[in-house]
Amino acid sequence: MAVLKDIEIKSRKRLMYLILIPSIFFAFQLFHNVFEKLTGEDSFSIGMLITISINLFFGGVFTFISGNAILKLKDKSPGLLINKMGILDNSGLVSAGMVFWSDIIEINTSKIIFSDCIVIKVKNPERYIRNQKSLFKSNWLKMEYRKAGSPINISVSGLQYKFKDLFSVLQDRYLSIQVESRTYELKKEKDVIQREKKELVDSINYAKRIQNALLPSLATIEKRLGESFILYIPKDIVSGDFYYVEIVDHWVFFAVCDCTGHGVPGALISIVCNNALNRAIKEFSLIEPALILDKVAELI
């Protein structure tokens, strides 16, 4: 799979000026109102205290916005960074931080305050809100979460990029990462299966060595039966079939046996049958084929 290059998109600085100038104006106006109230009244009243508190609160908010806007104007980092780790939106006043591809479950579009936005839905949106140290920033992300269903929303108004082009880039990158991730998972699963198969085959091959040790060699068969050959082709490495040659006194006992089943189960039965034949002939001293087979059936 081709290596995906990092994408850096510059911020649109003029948006910060549009935020900065009104924020400074409103902050100055609100603090000026407070100053007038404090110097223009001889005595405090509850209404005056409430008015001052409201002015101070909103003055602080606009001061905070102005400060963040100034910091954004000084910031030389890209407004939006898209790399192999995830997406980092630094174009607005509040950044949710790096959003990892593994955390993303959907990329969609929405309108927030008449502006087209790209909504990045994640597995654990509350985590991005909790990670904000500032009360203003956490509340801002909460507001976006309520309106758009996610605290991570990218507005193209703060970026030097077209909305449709950015949405297409993010969708393509997200799908590519998903395919790459799934391919990696499948490769891991394949490696596990191959490793387990190798262990299983190695085990069966070792069982084949044990089974072959029980079978008489061609030299032994030729010595006892004369000119002969063996055609022995196990279906699954080990076999449920086996051949048997033994000499007791002046008798030569020869058998070709087909046990029930094949593969490992058949091979286990062939070992049991081989042992039963040995016992019938050597332990019970039977020489009649019918009696030997009856005894084998009895022993098994």
Buried (B, 14 or more C-beta within 10 A) or exposed (E): EEEBEEBEBBBBEEBBEEBBEBBBEBBBEBBEBBEEBEEEEEEEEEEBEEBBEEBBEBBBBBBBBBBBBBEBEEEEEBBBBBBEBBBBBBBBBBBBBBBEBEBBEEBBBBEBEEEBBBBBBBEEBEEBBEEBEEEBBBEBBBEBBEBBBBBBBBBBBBBBBEBEEBBEBBEEBBEBBEEBEEEEEEEEEEEEEEEEEEEEEEEBEEBBEEBBEEBBEEEEBEEBEEEEEEEEEBEBBBBBBBBBBBEEEEEEBBBEBEBEEBBBBBBBBBBEBBBBBBBBBEEEEBEEEEEBBEBBEEBE
